[in-house]
C-alpha cells in the first residue's frame, strides 16, 4: 500500500520522534521509499502499479505499453508514462524500477486511456492505438509514408500483424490531436488501407 509521510506521521504520532521512526522503518525494509514523501509498504509490489503516484497526472504508455500489448518483441526495463504540459522529461529510479515521463499534447492526453486494477491498486495505461500514437509523437519526424513504415516496422519493430489488427477508427480519430507530422502520416497510411 502506498503511504505518504503525512499518513505515516499520523500512524506514528505516539512516538517521540516519528520522523526518526520512519527513517528506521525504511532502513530496516519495513517501508520502501518511492519518491520524496511517498512510501510503499510491500517491497514486492510490481513497479507499474506505482508509476502514476510518482509523477502525474500520467498514464503508462510508449515502449512499456507497446511491450504489454506484445506489439514489440523486446522486453522493456523502464516504466514509460505520458504527462502533459510539464515541459521536460523526468526520470525517477527506486527499488521498484526506472520511471520515465514524457509529454504528449494536452488535447491528446485524456483520450484512449484504459483503467485497470490489480488487487488494491488501480492504474491507467494507453490503449494499444494510443501507445502507437504517443510513441510516434515522441520520435524524430519522418518525411514520407515510406519512412514511417520503416520507422514502425524496422526501427520500432512493431509486429505488423498486430498493428494491422488495431482499431483503425481509433487511430484516425486520435492522430489529429497530436498536431504532428508523424501522426498525420500515420493517419494517411491508415486511410490508404481502407
C-alpha positions, 0 to 999 in steps of 0.5 A: 500500500502506498503511504505518504509521510503525512499518513505515516506521521499520523500512524506514528504520532505516539512516538517521540520522534516519528520522523526518526521512526520512519527513517528506521522503518525504511532502513530496516525494509519495513517501508520502501521509499518511492519518491520524496514523501511517498512510501510503499509498504510491500517491497514486492509490489510490481513497479507499474502499479506505482508509476502514476503516484510518482509523477502525474497526472500520467498514464503508462504508455510508449515502449512499456505499453507497446511491450504489454500489448506484445506489439514489440518483441523486446522486453522493456526495463523502464516504466514509460508514462505520458504527462502533459504540459510539464515541459521536460522529461523526468526520470525517477529510479527506486527499488521498484524500477526506472520511471520515465515521463514524457509529454504528449499534447494536452488535447491528446492526453485524456483520450484512449486511456484504459483503467485497470486494477490489480488487487488494491491498486488501480492504474491507467495505461494507453490503449494499444492505438494510443501507445502507437500514437504517443510513441510516434509523437515522441520520435524524430519526424519522418518525411514520407509514408515510406519512412514511417513504415520503416520507422514502425516496422524496422526501427520500432519493430512493431509486429505488423500483424498486430498493428494491422489488427488495431482499431483503425477508427481509433487511430484516425480519430486520435492522430489529429490531436497530436498536431504532428507530422508523424501522426498525420502520416500515420493517419494517411497510411491508415486511410490508404488501407481502407 
